[in-house]
Amino acid sequence: LLVKLLSGVGFEVREAVNGEDAIAQTQTWRPNLIWMDVRMPVMDGYEATRQIKQAAAAPKIIALTANAFEEERAAALAAGCDDFVRKPIQEEVLFSKIAEHLEVSYRYQDIDQDVDQDIPTAATAAPEAALSGLPTLKQSVREELWGLVDGDQVFLADYLSAHLEHLPRLMRSLREALAQQDSEALSLTAHTLKGMGLTFGAERLSELCRAVEQEAKADTAVVSQGQLEELESALAWLIAAIEQECRRLTPPN
């Protein structure tokens, strides 16, 4: 999503899969600014930031995290980050931070006021009667998603479908981490699920994942059966809501 947002307005963008990859890319590509995910496998964003900032003329680095603002802010700044933004990503915050740290300015195109009429809504994308009783994303979340992808229906459908693939895998990873009492893997998986819950407005899922993450950080990889069942129920609701959104957004064959 970040790649699409940034490349869509003319920025040259590259994506790193983890902290080590980020370090390697900065040595050959020399970016002006890095959006650094705090929680990543192999090497986290803090350690990657510390190493990148050791170089002369190091790029600006803005930390991204799904954790509470004050919980991570001090750690991000201590690691050398120049700023800190909490997920889910807000488009206006994204571009204002870039303008602030790189001193860039934007030229805005006039858009027909009627363009919003082309964006599917809960009322126009599918009969309301067909949606009754089904898990459904909040209208505010739907509007935010459409705004982020700039009305690109095909991209949004692909974006939602990717989450439908990742969410069950993350749940399996969480179960495996619990079975192996792997606190580090449990913390990372719970953190990732929490961020996805925030993106789609699934507050209960995010709350449950936050509790699991805190337990894992305390090195107690223990989750009660009741907690696990509630988490799986909240995740099933989110998956069903995303599936419903896909049916709304993807035209029939």
N, C-alpha and C positions, 0 to 999 in steps of 0.2 A: 504493500500500500504506500509506504514512504517513497519507494522507487518511482511509482506511477505519479504521485503527487509532485515530486521534485522534477523529474524528467519532463513532465507535462508542461511545465512553465519555462523550460530551457536550461535547467541546471544539468551539468554532467555528473552522473551518479554511478557509483559502484557499490556492490553489496558484499559484506563479509559474513561468513557463516558462524564465526566465533572470534574470541579475542586474539588468538594467535594469527588468524587470517587477517584481522584488522591491522595488526602490527606489520605483517608482511606487505600488505597493500600500501600502507603509508610510506614504506621505504622505496617503493617503485613508482608510485602514482602521485604522491604529494597533494592530498586534498586540502582545501581551505577550511573545511569544517566537517566534523564527524558527529553523527547522531549515534550515541553509544548505548546499546542495550546493557543494562546493569547485570542482568542474570543471563548467562550463556554457558553452554557446555565447554569443556576443555580448558578455557580461561575466561574468567568473568570480566565484565567491563571495567571494574576498578583497576585490576592488575594491568589490563591492556592500556588503560589511560595513563597509569604511572610510567609504563615503559615508553609509550609514544611521546609523552611530555618531556622525556629526557633529551630528546633530539633538539637540535637548534631549529628555530623557526617552526616549532610544532604547531599543528593546526588547532583551531578552536574545537573544543569537545563539549557537547551537550548531552548529559545523561538522560536516559529514558528508563522509567521504572513504573511498575504497577503498584508499588508500595506507597504507604502514606507519605505525604510530602516531608514532614519533619523527620520521619524515620530514616530516610535515605539522604536527605539534603546535606547534612554535615559530612557523611561518608563520601559523597560524590565530590564535594568541594575539596575535602582533604586529599582525595586521590589525584586531584589536579584538574577536574572538570571545570569548565568556565561557566556552566549554567546547568539547570536541572528542570526537567519537564515530566509531569506525571501522565501516564496513560489513563484512559484512551486518548489518542492523539486528537487534538483540536486543530483544524486547518488554519484558523486565524493565529493561533499561538505558534504553530510551526513556522509560518512565514514571517511573523513579527520577530521571532527569535533570530532567524537568519538575517533579517534586516539590521537588527541590533548589533550582532556580533561581526558581520561582514561589511556593514555599512553599505548594503545594496539598497536600491529603490526599485519599485515595480511600476510598470505601466499597465493601467487597467483598461480592458476593453469594455465598451458599452454593450450591455446585454439586453435584449428585448424583454420587457417586463412580463410578457406572456409565456416565456420559456418554462416557467414552473408548471404550466398547465400540461406539459408533456411528461412530467415525472409521475409515474404510477403512485397512487396512494392507496390506503386501506380501502377506500370507497370505490376506486376505479380499477384496481388491478385484479380484483376477484370479487365475486358476489359476497356481500357481507354475511348472508345467511349461511354460506358454505364455510365461513370462518368461525361461526359461533361455537364456543366451547373448546376450540383448538388452541394450543399454545401459540402465542403471537407476540412478536417483538413490539415494544412500545412504539407508538407513532413518532415520538421524538427521536428514538434510536434509528428508525427507518429513515427519517428525514436527514439525520446526521450522516448516515452511511451514503445516501444518495448525494449529499453535498460533497463528501470526501472524494467520491469517484467521479464527480462532475457530470452526473447523469449518464455515465457509461454503463448501460444495462448489461452488456456482455461481460465486462470486467467484474461488475458486482456479482453476477451469477457465478463466475469462476472463483471469486474471493470467498463467497459463501460456501461453495462446494469444497474448497480447500479446507475450510474449518470443519466441515462434516467428516472429512477424512482424518484430520488431526485430533479432534476431540476424543473419539474412542481410543485412539492409540495412547493418548496422554493418560486416560483412565487406566488402561492396562499397565502403563509404566508406573503409575502411582501404586497400583496393587503389587507389582513386582518389587518396588522399593520397600513397601511395607513388609512383604514376605521375607525380604533379605535384610530387613532392618538397616537399610541404607539411608541414613539421615540426609546426606548431601543430595542424592538423587530425588528423595522425597520432597525436599525443600524446593528444588528447581522445578520439578513437575507441578507441584501445588502452586508455585508462583506463576508459571505459564498459564495454567488453567484459570487462576485468579484474574490475570490480565485479559484473557478472552471473555471471561464473565463480565468484566467492566466494559469491554468494547460493545457487548450486546445488551447491556442493561440487566444482566442476570445477577441482581444484588445478593440473593441468597447463596448462589454458587460461589460468588466471590468471597462472601463472609466465611463460608465453610472452608474454602481453600486457604484463606488467610489464617484461620485457626490451625490448620494442618501445617502450614509453613512455619508458624511460630513454634509449634511442638517440635518440628524437625530442627529448627535453629537451636532449640534447647537440647538437641542431641537425644531426644526421646521419640524415636520413630514408632510411636504407638498411637493408633487411632481406633476408637471403639467401633464395634460392629454397627451400632446405631448411627454413629457419625458417618461411617462409610456408606451405609444404605441411604442416608439423607443426601449425601454428596452425589451418589449415583442417580438418585431421583431428580435432583436439581439439574444434573448434567443431561439426563434424558429429556427434561422439559426444554432445555436450551436447544438440544439437537432437533427436537420436534418443531420448535419455533423457527429455527433456521431452515429446516426442510419446508415449512409452510411459506417462508419468505421466498425460497427458491421457486416454489410453484407459482407464487405471485409474479415474480420477475421474469421467469423463463417462459417465453411463448410456447404453446403446444406445437409439437412436430407436425 
